[in-house]
Amino acid sequence: MRARRDGVPLSLGPVRRQAFLAALVLRGPDLVTYRQLLDDVWGGEPPGTGHRVLPSYVYPLRKALDTVGAGPDRSVILGGRGGYRFVAGSAGTDLAELADATLLARRAKSAGDHDAALEHAGRALDLFRGEPLTGLPGPLADSERRRLSRQRRALHQDRVECLVLLGRHSDALDELMAVPLARPHDEPLAALRMRALYGSGRQAEALAVYGETRGRLLDELGVEPGEELRRIQQAVLRRDDRVLLGRPGGPRAARAAVPAPRTAGDEDTGNEGAGREDALRRAPVESPPHGPAPRPGRPRPQPRHNELPGDTACLVGRETELALLTAPVPPGAVSVAVVDGTAGVGKSALVVRAAWMLGDAYPDGSLYVDLRAHGAGHERVDPRRALRRLLRAVRGTGDDLPEHGPDELAELVTAWRAATSALRLLLVVDDARGAEQVRPLLPAGPGSRVLVAGRQRLPGLDADVRLTVEPLDTGGSVRLLRTLLGRERSDREPEAARELARRCGGLPLALRIVGARLQNRPSWTLEHLAARMSDDARSLGELRAEDRSMAAAFRMSYDQLTPELRRGFRAAGQSPTARFDGLTLAAMLDRSREDADDLLEDLVDASLLHQPQPGRYRLHDLVRAHARQLAAEAPGQAAADRAAALGLYTAAGRIAGYWGPEGFPTGPDATAAPFADWREATAWLDDAGGELVDVVAYAADAGEYDHACWIAEALAEHLARQGHHQEARTVLETALTCADMATDRRMPASLRNCAGLVDVHLGRFRQAHAWFADALRLSRGLGDSWDRARALAGMGVARWPLGHVEEAVAHLNEALELAARLDDDWLAGTVTCNLGAIHAKDGRHEEALRHYRAALSVAEKNGRPGTISVTLCFVADAHLALGRTAEATSLLRRAVDLAHEAGDAPLRANALSRLGAAEHAQGDPHAAVDTHHEALSTLTEHTSAWLEMQVRTRLGQSYAAVGRRTEARREFRTALALSEAGDHPRAYGPARDGLESC
């Protein structure tokens, strides 16, 4: 809040005093009672002196704001019975100016004076300088900030709409960039953006905005767009200038391509909707904007030649793609659009619908040729056969066609170009497999348009538009089912309809087959069919109806591949994760990464594989099921591929973990893995993200019990270290069900040790002890020294925080002896640190420091930055306890850097929090607050409760030290309110004590 007199700033004092003045101004000129002022400024924490504190705010404000010599009766702040009021008098406020400018802007806009409205709205917006009432405390300031922000946003919207209505579409788009979003799915702003893009001639982008907004609404809120946004979308499809730009017809409408036909399933269903669509299709259509004008003086074929197949009555969810395919094209050249996509995704239906929408704009005819690239050999149409058919279509006769012979193709191409040079044609080429099939068919007439559809991408064909048709989302799939089955039947079972949509993977062909089966079986419920499609393999078997079958469609694509690509496709189906990279395929094929990447790119071009991001690939669920069925025909090879892929994950986990490959005495050798070091292995695992859980589940389902256990053993520490404790527990739970069936008899004990380790990370020491005790029993039964040492160490780590120090020391000492015999450096370092921590707990800090230094020597020999960082934290704790704050601070800064290098977010948060404590002890609590905030910023939803409690408690202690007690209480309360806070007494006590001291 700011005040000026004659341009000179006035001092209004601290933010609480400014909030008091803001309450008077905002509620002025009415009397504001003491109670209201206390509520407005202090909320639920009023000062202990109550309203008696208010005069101490009034006096300095009067001194700052009143003119010299003004007494209390002429002050801008007048006292009254039980309160105060603000009387502006000759003083002006920007609130009053804002109200005036806003009113004038809205009046001008209502009167149709958009220039004036633009000017007044701009004047109103100029009054905003950053966030309103920024930094002012209290409930009133909070609510007014929200209200003024809404008003600012509304003014921005009014300005944008005025710019659109004035035809200043580029300015409107620039203005939209400055509009503060209320939420990411802001429908009014999306509608304005669509209108501005449309006015700029960017219809496809306008429709893409609608698609993005609709997707966010469905994903985040589970609702469809509101009526107004849907109205704007329909207007864009119709190119309705009156609705979008506020003007009738005009040049754009006079040249509009074809009004988008109403899609059955969008609003209405049944024959009535289809009839309306047919009527629209037959209606006369103007030529496309900026398209070729009719050539005068040349006869037209009457009636216009049309070979297009019938249009489907229910094309759903393809508005954006249709807008792209029917957008205006340059008039002086032949325009080519290439559409590709996997089998059954609806490419042919899309290009046929686009052709019907465009057809009347091409007066010399609409031609269609199906090359049948995925048909039987005798059905395929080569360029010679296609050209003969096309020439007969445009000439009306088959006379004078070139004879069969070595130059036949060249002569046919010459004849075709001569025949079409004076024509403006629309040509649809369906089911094309290669550019060499399509190039000879391109007409020569300027202004002609060619729509090409096929499963194979055609990078060798020059094209103006390239479009990959993706499967429908769940909402679009359900709409198509509703269209096919009728609203009443599909809406009776909404959950089953969504499940069927998911099982069909958004492929229209699969959805049509499902619709046909349900239409022919009226006694079947949607839930019954969904149950029959309970997994991908069963879904593929159910998706057949007479001569239509998803498996057959996929098989046609597969049969077109080279033997090398078929091998790669079958192997890709064995990937244990939905998304995978070239390294996974390289391992299965025993090829180089470069060779595998090339194979994957070829499969993408064949539309058998998706590439959601560079270097990551994905098979459609049904395509993956088909690949696995094909692989099952050679079970030996499939098993080898599976084992190679799973072995890659085992190796990556072992190399990435703090234990290192040498920390795993049984199982596959990781030294031959294609990872240069732990960094590469960690990055590769990070790319898999949440799908690591699926790897173990896949191995278990495939009966690869050893691999399931080895991968879980290798990943548990990696996942726990990154804070993904739930994922770590899930992989271990899955693997434990396989442990007794694994040939590696060490697994039952080892997996229990891993489960105990995860609970230690979570601070759940009692549960951890139970796991370690069970592991100790099993390892002793097998004579397994390796897991016995880890179980003993784990029991020691879990017991001393619970007060069982002597027992813990005995376990740790026994584990240390075993670790030395086994040459297990990681275990030796961990045990030594814990022995040092026990000494520190009893106040023997020099002895603790001796243990920590020994552990640090082992960690530095190991060379893993994470292990070194953990040990440095212990060393720093000892220095801090001994009063050596400078040494502690230096060590902790190094620990923070090493944790960052290791990519260990929880460790970095812990090191930062300890660094803040060291800075606090060093006498710099302000620096400590900043460091604790940095630690807090690294916490995630996966952070354990005890670590967050420690970070927040230390932050609260530093807040209290600098006198910011409100913030300190907030942090202590947040720490105590965390779930499982009561399970961590060592962290709970300091938080409780801190709150009581505030």
N, C-alpha and C positions, 0 to 999 in steps of 0.2 A: 504494500500500500504506500502511495506517495502523495505528497501535497506540495504545492508551490504557491508563492506569492510574488507576483510580477516576474515570473520566470525563475525565481530563486527557490531551490529546494528547501523544504522545512523538515526539521528532524521530528519524527513521530515516536522515537524511542523503540523499546524492545517489541518483539512480535506480539506479546500478550496485550500490550497497550494498544498496538495497531488493531488487534482483533476486537478490542473493546470499542474503538472508534468505528470500525467497520460495522459492528452490530448496530450502533446508533444511526449510521448513515443508511444502512440497508433497511432499517425499520422506520426511518424518519418519514415525515415529521411527527409521527405519533410518539407518545410517551412510552418509553421502554422501561418496564418495572425492574427493580433490583433482581427479583427472582429470574426474570427472563434474561437479563444480562449475565447472571451467573451461569444459567443453563447454556446460553449461546457461546460463552467464551471458555468455560471450564468443563462443561458437560457433567459427567458422573463423578468428577473429582474436584468439587468446589474447594476454595481455600478455607482453612480452619477458622478464619475470622469472619467468614460469610460476607455480607454486603458491605461490611465496614471497610473492606479493602478498596471499594470503588472510588471514593474521593481521591485516593492516591494516584488514580489513573486520570481523573478529571482535571486536576490542577495542572499537570505538565501539558496536557493537550490544549487546555485553554490558553496557556502561556504561549504555545507554539502557533495556534491557529487564529486567535483573536487579534484585532487591530490594537495598536498601542492606545492605552487609556480606556479600553472597553471594560466596563464592569461586568459582574455576573449577569445583570439584566440584559446586556447587549451582546453576550457571548454567543458563539455558535452552538455551545452546549449549555442548555438551560436545565436547571434542577426543578423538579416538581415533586408532588406528593408521592413518595415511594418509588421515584425513578428519575430518568433523564431523557431529554429529547434533543435531536440535532436539528437546528434551524439554519438552513443554508444562507438565507438572506441574499447578500450580493455574491456569496461564494457559489461557484459552480462545481458540479461533479460530473465525472465522465459517465456515471450511470444515467443521469438525466439526458446527457447528449446521446447516449446509446439508445435510450428509449425513443427520443425524437427521431433520430435517423432511421431507426428500424420501422417506426410507424410510417414515415414518408416513403420508405422503400416499398413497403407492402401496399400502400395506397397506389403508388405509381404502377406497380406490377399488376394490380387488379384492374387498373384503368387501361392497361395495354401499353403504357409508356415505358418500354423496357430500357431505353437509354437512361431515363431519369432514375428508374429503379436500380440500375447498375451503379449509378453515381452515388445514390444514398446508401446502398448496401456497402459500397466500398468505404464510404466515410465512417459507417458504423464499425466495419472490421478494422479500420485503422486505429480505433480506440483500444483494441486489444494489443497488449504488449506481453507476449508470453502467457503463461497460465494465470488466470485471474486469482487474486488473493493468495498468491504463492507463499507458502511457508507459514501462513496464519493458522493458529491452532483453534480448536473448538468445533462443535457440531454445526453451527450456523455457517462458518467459513467453508466447511466441507460441503454442505448442501448448496451453498451459493456457487461454489466452484463448479459443481455439476450442472446447476441451472444455467450459468453463464456459458459453460462449454457447449451445452445443448443449443443455446441461442446463437453462439458463434457458428456452430455447424449449420444451423438453419439458414443463417445469412449467407454462408458459403454456397449452400444449395440453391438459394434464390438467385445468387449471382450467376452460378453455372447455368441455371435454366434460362436466365435472361440472355446469356451469351449464345446458348443454343438457338433460342428463338430469334436472335438477331443475325444468325448465320455465321457467328464467329466460333466455329467448331474447334479450331486449333487452340484458341484462347481458353475455351471451355475445358479442354483436356488438360492444359497447363494448370488451370485453376483447381481442377480436381485433385492434382497432386498435392495441393496445399490443404485440402479439407481434412480435418482431424477425424479419423475413423472412430465411430462409437463402438464398433465391433467388426470383426473380419468379414461378417456376412451381412453388411449393411445394404439392405435392398434399395432404399431410395437413391443412394449414391451409385449403386450398380446400374439402376435404371438410367440415371443421368449420363453415366459413362457410355452406356449402350447408345443413347441418343446422339451423343457427341461423336462417337466413332462412326455411327451410321451417316451422320451429316458430313463426315470427312471422307465418305466413300469406302469405309472399311467395314462392310457388312459382316464379313466372316468373323472379324475380331469382336464385333458387337455381340454376335451370337456366342462366341467363346466366353465372353464375360458372363453371359447368362449361365452357361454350362458350369463355369467355375463356381459361381455363387450358389447355384442349385446343389452342386456337389458338397460344398461346405455346409449348407443348411441341412442336407440329409445326414452327413457324417457327424455334425456337432449337435444338431437339435432334433434330427429325425423327422423333419417336416419338409414339405414342398414349398417352393417360393409362393409369396402372396399374390393376390389377384392383380395388383398393379404391375408387378414385375413380369408376370405372365402376359399381361396385355401388351407391354412394351416388346416382349419377345415376339409375339404374334405379329405386331406391327412391323418389326424388322423383317420378319419372313415375308410379309406382304408388300414390303417397301412402301409403307403408308406414311407419306410425308405430312399429312394433316395431323396425325397423332404424334409423330416423332418430332417434327420441326415446326409445327404450328402453322402450316400453310397448305393450301390445296394443291393437288396434282403437281403442276409445274413441269419443268423440263425433265426432272428425274422420273416422275410418274409417267410422263408421256413415252419415255424410253424404257420403262421398267421391263425386266425380263419376263418372268411369268409369276403371277401370284402363287405363293406356296400353297399347294392343296392342303386342305385340312386332313390331318393324319388320323385315321380311325384308331381309336385307343387313346387319343389325347383327351377328348371330351366325351364323344359318343361312341357307341359300339353297334355292331350289327349291320344289317343290310342298308339301313337308312344312311349311316355314315359312309358306307362304300358307294352308295348311289350319289351322294353329294360329291364325293371325290371324283367319280367318273364324270360328273357334269362339269366340274372344274377343269378336268383334264381335256375335255372336248371344247372348252371355251376358247375363243380367239385370244391370242397373246401377242403383245407388242414385242419388238426386238429388244435385245438386252441393251442396257446403258452402255454407251461408248462402243457398241457393237456395230457390225457392218450395216450400212443403209442399203435398202433394196436398189438393185441396179436397174434404172429405167430402160425401156426399149427392148427388153429381152423377154421372150415368152416364158411363162411359168407352167410346169406340169400341172394339169388339173385332172383329178384331184391330186393333192400333194402325196408323193410316194412315202409310205410309212411301213417299215418292216419291224418296228419295235415289238417285242413280246408284251403280253398283257402285264399291267402294273399290279403289284401286290397291294391288297387293300389295307394291310396293317404293317406299315414300316414305322417303327417306334424308336424314338431316342436318337434320330440321326439328323436333327435340325442343323447342327453346326456343319456337318459334312456336306449336307445338301447346299447350304449357303456357299460353301467353298467351291463346289462343283458347278454351281449355276451363277457364280459371280461374273461380272462383265469381263470381257477379254478384248485385246487389241483387235481392231477391225482389219488390219492389212496382212495378217499372217494366219497360218493354220495353228490352232491352239490344241495342245495335247494335255490331257489329265490322266494320270496313272493311279489306279486304286489297287492296293494289295491288302492281303490279310489271310489269316489262317482259314482252313476249310470250315464252312458252316457259319462264318461270321456275318454274312449278308452282303458281300461285295456286289454280286449280280443284281440283287434287289435294289441296292443303292444307286447303281449307275442307270438302271432302267427307270427308276423314279426320276432321277435327274434329267434323263433324256426326255421323258414325257413332259417335264416342266419346261424344257428348252425347245421342244420340237417345233412349235409353230413359228419360232424365230428363224428357222432354217427352211426357206421356201422350196428349196430344190430336193428336199426329202430327208428322212431319217432312216438310216440303214443300220442293220444289225448283223454281225457275223460271230458265230460261236466256234472258236478254234478247237474246243474240246481237247485241250492239252492233257487233261487228266482222265480222258476216256480210254476205252480199249484201242489198241493199235489201229484197227480198221476204221474206227470212228473219227480219228484225229484229222483235222483239216489243215493241210499245209498251205503256204501262201499262194501257190498256183491255183489250187482249187478255190480258195477264198476269192482271189482276184477274178476268176471266171464268173463266179456267182455275182460279185459286185458289179462287174461290167454289164452283165445281163440286166441287172436291176436298174442301172442308170440309162442304158440304151433302149431297154424294152425288148431286146432281141439278142440272140446268141450268135448272130451272123458275124463273119469277118474277125473272129477271135484268132489269135496266133495259134499256129500248129504246134503239136507236141514236138519237142526236140531239145537240143542242148542249150539253146538261147531262149527257151520258152519263158522263163521267169522274167528276164530282162525285157522281152517284148511285151509281156503282160503289164509290167510296171509302166512301160512307156505308154501303152494304150490307156491304162487307168488314169495316168496323169493328164493325158490329152483329153480324155472324156470328162474329167472333173475340173479342168482349169478354169472354166467359166461358171462353175456351180458353187453354191454355198450349201454345204452338206453337214449334217450331223451323223457321225459314224460311231457306233458302239462296237468295240471289239471285246468279246467276253472269253474268259478262261485262256488267257495268253500265258505262255511259259517263258518266252524269250524275246528280246528286242528284235532279233532277226526275223521273227514271225510277223511283227507289227510294222516295221519300217516300210515294206513294200506296199502296205495297205493305206498309207497316209494319202488323203486326197490332196490335189494341188490347188484347189480354188481358195483364194484369199477369203478369210472370214469363216472358213469351215472349222468345225470343232470335232475332236476325237476323244471319246471316253474309253479308256482301256481298263479292264478288270482282270485280275489273275492272282493266284496264290504267290507266285514268284515276284520278287521285286525286280524291276527292269532298269538297273542303273545305266545300261547301254543305250537307252532310248531317251532322246531329248524331250523334256516335258516342262510345261509351264507350272503344273500343279502335281505334287506327289502326295498321296494320302494313304496312310496305313489305317485300316478300319480296325478299331479295337472292340473287344467284346462289350456288350452292354453292362452298365452297372446294375446293382441289385434292383434299384428302383425302376430302371427301364425294362429289366427282365420281367418284373412283376406286372408292369403295365402291358407288356406283350401277352403274357399269360392271361391277363384280365380280358384283353381284346379277343383272344382265341376261345376262352372258356365262358366269357360273360362275367359281368361284375358280380352277380349274385353268387355264382358257384365259387369264384376265386376269393371273394371277400368273406365267405363263410369260414375259411381256414387261412387267415393271413399269415400265420407262422409257417404253415406247411407250404404256402405259395412262395414265401421267401426261401425256404429250404430247397424247394425244387429249382428256384432261380439260381441258387448257389451251386447246386449239383450240376446244372447245365452250364455253369461257367460263363453265363452271359452270351452264349452262342445262339443266335436266332434259329438255326436249323435244329439244334437240340431242343429248344423250347417249342418249336412247331411239332416235333415228333412227340414230345410230352403232351402237347395240346391234343394231337390227333389220338393218342392212346386214351386219354381221359374222355374225349368226345365219344369214342367208340365203346367205352366202358362206363356208362353212367352210374353204375353201382359203386365204382371205385371212388374213394375219397382221395384228396390230394395227399393226405398224410400217409395213406396206404402206398401210393406210388413212391413217395419220398422214402419210406422205409425200404422199399425194394431197391432203392438207389443209395443204400447206406454208406457205400464207399465208392471211390473213383472207378475201381475195376467193375463193380456191379453196375454203376451208372452207365458205363460204356455198353454193357450188355443189354441194358434196358432201352437204350436210345436207338431203337430200330423200328421201322414201320414199313412193311412191304419192301419196296426197293430202296427206301431211304434208310441210311444207317450212318451214324457218326464214325464207327470203326471203319466202314468201307470208304468214307470220305478221307479219313486220315491215311488209310492204306494206299489210296491213289497218290497222295503226296509222297509217301514213302517210296512207292515203286518208281517214282521219277528220279530218285536220288542215285548218285554213283555208289558203288560198293563201299568206298571209303566213307562217304557221308552217312550211309545206312549204319555202318559200324559206329560212327560217332553219335548218331541219333539214339541208337539202342543204349549206348553207354551213358549218354546224358540222362536217360530215364532212370539210371541207377543212382543219380546224385541224391545224397541223403537230405539235402535242403532244397527248398523250393527255388531259391536263387543260388547260383553258383558261378564260378569263374573258369577261365581257361586252365588254371592249375589243377582243378579237380578233374577235368576231362583228360589233361595230359597224364595224370597219374594213372587213370583207368586205361588209357590207350598205350601207355609207356612211350609217349612221344614228347617232343619238346613243347614248351609253352607256346612258342610261336606257331607251330603246326596246329595245336589245339585251338588257338584263337582264330586261325584261318577257317578251320572246320566250323566253329561256332558261328562265325560271320556268314558263312555259306548257308547254314541252317536258318539264320535270321532272314536272309534273302529268299529262302524257300518258304517263309512264313510258318515254319514249324517251331520257331523259337522266338521269344520276345527279348528285347534288351532294355529293361527299365532304366538302366543307367550305364554309362560307359564301363565296359569290363565286367558287368554282371548280367547274367542271362537267366531266363525263366521259361519253363515249359508250362503251357496251359494245363490245368489239372487233368482234363480228359486226354490231352495229347500225351502227357506223362504216363497216364494209365495205359495208353496204346503202346508207347515205347516199352513199357515194362512187360506187356503181353508179348511183344515181339522178342524181347530179350529172353523171356522164359522158354522160347523155342530152342535156345542153346544154353541150358542151365549151367554148364561148366564155365562158360565164358561170363555169364551174368554173375556168378558167384565170385569169380576173379575180379571183375570190375567193382563189385560191391566192396570186397576186401581191400582193394587198392584205395578207393575213396575213403573208407573208414580209417585205414592206416594213416592216411594223410592228416586226418584230424587228431589221431593219437599222437603222431609225431609233433604236430604244431603245438598241442597242449603241453607236451613234455618239454619242448624247447622254450616255450614262452614262460613257463612257470618259474618261480624262485628256486625250486628244487633242482632244475636243470635235468637233462636226459639221464645223468648219472644217478638221479634220485629215484629211479624206477628199476628195480632189479630183475623184473620179468617182463615178458611181452616183447613187441617188435622193437627193433633197433631204429632209433630216430636219427642216427648220424647220416644216413643216406637221403634224408628228406631235402626237398628243394628250398630250404630256408637258410640264408647266410648266417643269421643269428637270431637271438630272441626278439629283436625289434621287428624283423620281417614276419616271424611267426605270430607275434602279438597283433600286428597290423592285419594279417590275413584273418585271424580269428575275430578281430573287431569288425571286419567287413561283414562277417556272417551275422553279427549282432544277436538278436533274440532267437535266431534259428538254431543256435547251438544245442538247445534243448531237444530240437527235432532230430538231431543226429543220433543221440543216444536212443530215442524212441524208435527211430528207423532201424537201428542195429538190433534192438530187442525184438521188434516185430519180424525181422528177417531171420531170426534164429541165430544171429551172430553174437552169441552171448559173451565171448571173450572180448570182442571189440566194444560191445556196450559197456563192459566194466572198465576196460583200459581207457576209453575216452572219458568216462565219468571221473575216473581217478585223476586223469591229467587235467580235466577242465575245472574240477571243483575249486582248487586253490586259485586258479586264474579268475573264475567268476566271483568268488568271495572277495578277492583282493580288489576287484573293480566295484564292489558294492552290490553285485547282482546275487544277493543271498538266496532269494526265492528260486532263481534259476538253478543255482548250485544245489539246493536241496532237492529240486525236481529231478535233476539228472541222477543224483545219488539214489533217490527213491526208486527210479526206474531201473537203475543198474542193480540195486540190491535184490530185485525180484529175479535177476538173471544170475546172481553170483554163485548160487549152489549148482547151476547147470554149466558154469564155465569150466574149461579144462585147467585154467590157471587157479590152483587151489589157494593162492595168496589173496584172491580178491575179496572173500567175505570179511577178512580182518582189515584189509587196506581200505575198503569202502567205508567201514565203520570209523576208522581213523579220520578219513576225509570228512565224514559227517560231524565228528567231534570238532574238527578244525573250523568248519563253517559256524558251529555254535559258539566257539571261542571268539570268532570275528564279531558275532552278534552280542557278545557279553553274556551268553546264556551258559554259565559255567556248570550248573548242576546237570543240565541236559548233555553238555559236552562230556562230563565225567562218565556218565552212563555209557555213551558211545565208546569211549576209550577203554573202559573196564571190559566191555564186551569184546572189543578188538584184542585186548591183552589175553583174554581167555582163549579165543580162537587161535591166536598166533602161537601161544605156548603149546596148544594141542598139536600144531603142525611142526613145531620146532623152528619157527620162522623168526630169526633174530631181528630181521629188518623191521617188520611191523611191530614186534614186541618192543623194540627201542622207541618207536614213534608213539605207541600206545602209552608206555611209561612216561614219556615226555609230556604227552597230552594230559595224562592224569595229574602230573605235577603242576602244569600250567593252569588246570581247572581248579585244583584244590586250594592253592594258597590265597587267591582272592576271596575264598569262602571262609578263611580263618584257619584252615588245617595246614599250618606251616610246616610242622615237623614231617608229616606224611608227604607233603609236596616235595620237600628237600630230599627225602629218601628216594622218591620216584625219579627226581631229576638227576640225582647223582648216579643212579643205576643206568638211566638213559644215557648219560654222558659217557660212561664207560663203554657201553655198547656202541655208541656213535664213533668213538675213537677206534674201536676194533673194526667197524664197518667202513671207516674212512668217509663218513657222512658229514661233510662240512656244514651243510645247511642245518642239520639237526643239532650238531655241536654248538653252533652259534646261537641258535634259538634257546637251547637249554641254558647256556652260559648267561645270556641276557636275563632269563627268568630267575636264575640264582642271584644275579646282581640285584634284580628288583626286590627280591625277598630281603636282602641285606639293607637296601634303601628303606624299605618299609619299617625296619627295626632301627633306623637312624644310623646305620653303619655305612655312611656314604663313601668313605675312602675305599672300603672293601668292595662296595658296589661298583665304584669307578674302575677298580682293578678287573673285575669280571667283564664290565662293559668294554674295556679296552681290548681284552682278549677276544671277545666276540667280534669287535670291529676288525681286528687283524684277520680273523677267519673270513668275514664278509668281504674285505678288500681283496683277499686272495680269490674269492669266488667271482668278484668283479661285477655282480648284478647291482645296478644303481638302487633298486628298491630295497634290497637287503641291507646295503650300506646306509641308506636313508633311515630305515627302522632303527638300526644300531646307533647311529648318530643321535637320534632322539633320546635314547637311553643315556648315552654319554653326556649329553647336554643337561638332562635332568639331574645327574649327579653334580655337575658343576654348579647348577642353579642352587641346589640344596646346600652346597658348600660356600655360597655367596659369590661365586665367580661368574657374575652375570655377563660380562663382556665375552668370556670364552663360550658360555652357553649360547649367547646370541649369534656369534659367528658360526658355531657348529650347526645351529638350527637353520640359518640361512642356507648353508650348504645342503642340509637335509631337504629343505623345500625344493631346491633346484633339482636334486637327484630324484625326488618323488615325481616331479614334473617330467623329467627325462624318462622315468619308468612308465609314465602314463597311469600312475596309481592315484586316482582322485581321493579316495578316503585317506590314504597315507599323506597326501599333500595337505588335506584339511587338518589332519592331526598335527603335522609339523608346523603349519602356520599358526594353529591355535597355541601350541607350545611356545612358538616364537613371540606371539603376543604376550604370553605370560612372562617371558624373559624380559621383554621391553617394559612391561609394567614394573617388574622387580627392579629394573635398571633406573626407574624413576621417570619414565616417559609414558604415562597412561594414555595420552592422546595418540601417540604412535601405536600403542597397543590396541586402541579401539579400531583404528584403520586396519591393522593386521587381522584382528578377529573378524572384521567385516569381510575381508578377503577370504578368510577360512570359511565363513558362513556362505559366501557366494559359490563355493565349490561343492557344497552339499547338494545331494539330489534326492529324489524320492526313494532311492535304494539305500540311503545312508542309514546305518544302524542307530538305534535310539541312544545307546550309551555315548557314541561319538558326538551326535548332535547335542546331547545334554552337556558334554564337556565343553564344546565350542560355545554354546549359549551361556553357560555359567561363567566361563572366563570373560566373555564379552560383558556380561552383567557386572562382574567385579570391576572391570575397567571403567564402565559407565559410572558406577558408584564413586570411584576414585576421582573422577573429574566433575562430580556434582550433578550428573544427569540421572537423577534417581528414578524419574518416571520411566526412562528407557531401560534402566537397570531392572526395575520391577517387571517390566514387560518380558525381558529375556529370561529372568528366573521363572516367571509363571509359565512361559512357553516351554521351558525345559521340563518343568514338573508335570505339564499337561500331556507330554508325549506318551503315545501308547507304549506300554512295557516300561515306563519310567520307574515304577515301583520294583521292577526286577533287577535294578542296578543300584544297590545301596551306596556303593562308593561314589557314584555320580549324583545320586539323589540328595545325599546329605549336604554337600556344598551348595547346591541350588536352593535347598530349603533354608539353610543358614543365611545365604545371601538375601533371600526375600525377607526374612525376619529382621535382618539388620537395616533394611531400607524402610 
